[in-house]
């Protein structure tokens, strides 16, 4: 056996390099390498490695890997992924299971980063970039150009469209990155295309030479072509004019029923009756009608013009071939950058396909666990977990619930997808709210960091094999950069190889029995497995004498514990579960079985051992009752008295207690998570309110200082005027001057220091003077809120703005906003507010659903302002679909022209998930509150 430094370990997943930088797993057909299986197994696995056998071991590794992929049905998952590819290249690659798979932990993490960036792009834009629709697989066209074949106009246009679409895709991704808050989110996608040559000059050259809409070579493609076509046009005009004149003369002479100018044998001619051929002496007969009554003749005056037409036509065709030849050679010279660009576009396409697949499954991004276990207890056992996956579901078992994938994507021609096809993905991204089906039953996989072998026991049909396959599939998906259909943040190691022995390997052709085929495959697995491999073995040691099977199985597991990263085996041998008592690198697990209903629950009980429950299952299937009763007596005779009954009662009570504690723990964890999320949201909003409060206080301080300065200036002006008038006033005018100055000073003080009566009666129109920027009620528009633009004029009118409309109204047509409605922190942005409601989610006594405290945060708010009606409609529909049940959604539509508001209210009124909605009010201006079912 070799260690991880062996060169074979780094060659177990050799890439098939289709082109520059894109690697795909490719494995040959399995070969017959099982002839020495039993001999090797019984010799205590005396394996050796020598340089001479490297080639054979590589072939063996490839064969095992191919068989494992077939056992785990990897190709079926890839076919699911192919339905979400947007180009013919991506569809073909996924159909053939030639999708990129990381050859190292770093490469797999890079693929996951690309998927995450694509998920963010789809979520932000609502659909993948539409530029995918114009990208074609032009590799065959490029190969034809390199081989010397002259490309047609349509082929050249296909290359031009692909180059232009690839450049547009890159620009779209860059624009998306720069418009986002954090450009680093989309860097994994940008890095794919960053070093590509989009051959802009070649694309422009093709565009200057060919009109792809009309599929013709344009006159300006070359100077010679322009001259030739100009001369040909002039010559044809002369020829056509001549023949029309001749044909008219023939018609007037009775030589034809109507003037006829046509083409025969590539030459222009006129029609004449056979009896009137003498009207054109010296003419050349080019053709005769089927009846022989009409001759198609070329007048002698048209011979030279026809000759000129033939010469110019040939010259034009030769020039067009020259242009096509030039463009073909340019494409042939650009073979390397074009093929490299196609590979990179394929990577981007598959990244978006993985993202769409993740969104459809409500998948989550896996995390690769580290090799080191640092958290240890006093006994040296690891407290950390190397595998921690909660709520894992097998993607193939999810397929029935994925049948509603867009028919556009499933049935479209894969030559290229139209823009309408790409828009069909909105149907996929609209289901972000999660899986509605409870099938398949989610499983939790939690394996300690120090564990190397997991022994799963339990009844037949209990889900042991399906659970083991789900773990293997999760490992393959994470290596390929795919999200997992699980919950929270799944964690698992990166495995260099996933090797499985599942199913019956009996072969008459290879002279292998069930047991020999089983052991032969295990032998081969032991030969190629490394310290970073995952080994999956179903029903280990079965198919032979139970005592020998147990001994052989135990020996295999003891051998595996120090030579692989993780081995998971299923068994009905109870003795294998006792290995944990002697070595903490072993772990037990059991598939839960309900003794009351005699049905498996498909849940994994970690740290437990399970009974096979063979008799219970046989009874459930409908086996002969007399046979089952006799078997039950034999079991009781073989076991100590009442041991089975005591064991069953104890097991049942432990299962019930465990279920109760797990339910309480999940409820507490869910409640704690909700409270912490709400706490963080409130904390963020509170910090924002503090900032706005400080800003408002600073603004109010400046306003007060400004008013004080204004009042002081006005009072100084009154005093200066009093001093000036005092110098010239007589003694009889002194009292009048003093009273006048005191009245002026009192008016200044009153203007800046309103009395209590004025504060109480803010709505009095007689003393109310609206100020610019102040909000007022419009009496004739149902007390709608508007903003004052200008102070009242001499004519007593006020200019106000309602939405985008400015109108001048009389002062008595407006009224001030009462102080109870004024909020010093009112603005157009959403603010934290709490509305009266039930204290917890549930149903009221009347049966109406209660939605709990209605608290607006950034996560339950959608802002439609500034959008077009179509964009706002799509976004609102997607957000409503994504909201969880019995929740609240704040829809900010503003006022503006009111079009977005009307569309938003229409959607809320008709959407099946909206139970009710509350329109805007003076305390909730420009915002509607929707209650989700």
Secondary structure, DSSP 4 states (H G I P E B T S, - for coil): ---TTSTTGGGTT-EEE-SSS-EEE---------TTHHHHHHTT------GGGHHHHHHHHHHHHHHHHHHTTHHHHHHHHHTT--SHHHHHHHHTT-----SSHHHHHHHHHHHHHHHHHHHHHSS--GGGGG----HHHHHHHHHTPPPPHHHHHHHHHHHHHHHHHHHHHHHHHHHSS-GGGGHHHHHHHHT----HHHHHHHHHHEETTTTEE-GGG-HHHHHHHHHHHHHHHHHHHHHHHHHHHHHHTTSSSS--EEEETTEEEEEEEGGGGGGSTT-EEEEE-TTSSEEEEE-GGGHHHHHHHHHHHHHHHHHHHHHHHHHHHHHHHTHHHHHHHHHHHHHHHHHHHHHHHHHHHT-B--EEPPS----B-TTS-B-SEEEEEEEE--TTTTGGGGTTS-HHHHHS-TT---HHHHHTTHHHHTTTT------SPPEEEEEETT--EEEEE--TTSSHHHHHHHHHHHHHHHHTT--BS-EEEEEEPPPSEEEEE-S---BTTTTB-HHHHHHHHHHHHHHH--TTEEEEESSTT-SS-HHHHHHHHHHHHHHHTTTSSEEEEE-S-GGGGGGGGT-TTEEEEEEEEETTTTEEEEEEEET------HHHHHHHHT--HHHHHHHHHHHHHHS-TTHHHHHHHHHHHHHHHHHHHHHHHHHHHHHHHHHHHHHHHHHHHHHHHHHHHHHHHHHHHHHHHHHHHHHHHHHHHHHHHHHHHHHH--GGGHHHHHHHHHHHHHHHHHHHS--HHHHHTTT-TTT----TT-EEEEGGGTSEEEEE-S---TTSEEEEEETTEEEEEEGGGEEEPPTTT--TT--SS----EE---SSEEE-TTSPEEE--EE--GGGEEE-TT--HHHHHHHHHHHHHHSPTT-EEEEE---TTSHHHHHHHHHHHH-TTEEEEE---TTSTTEEEEEE-
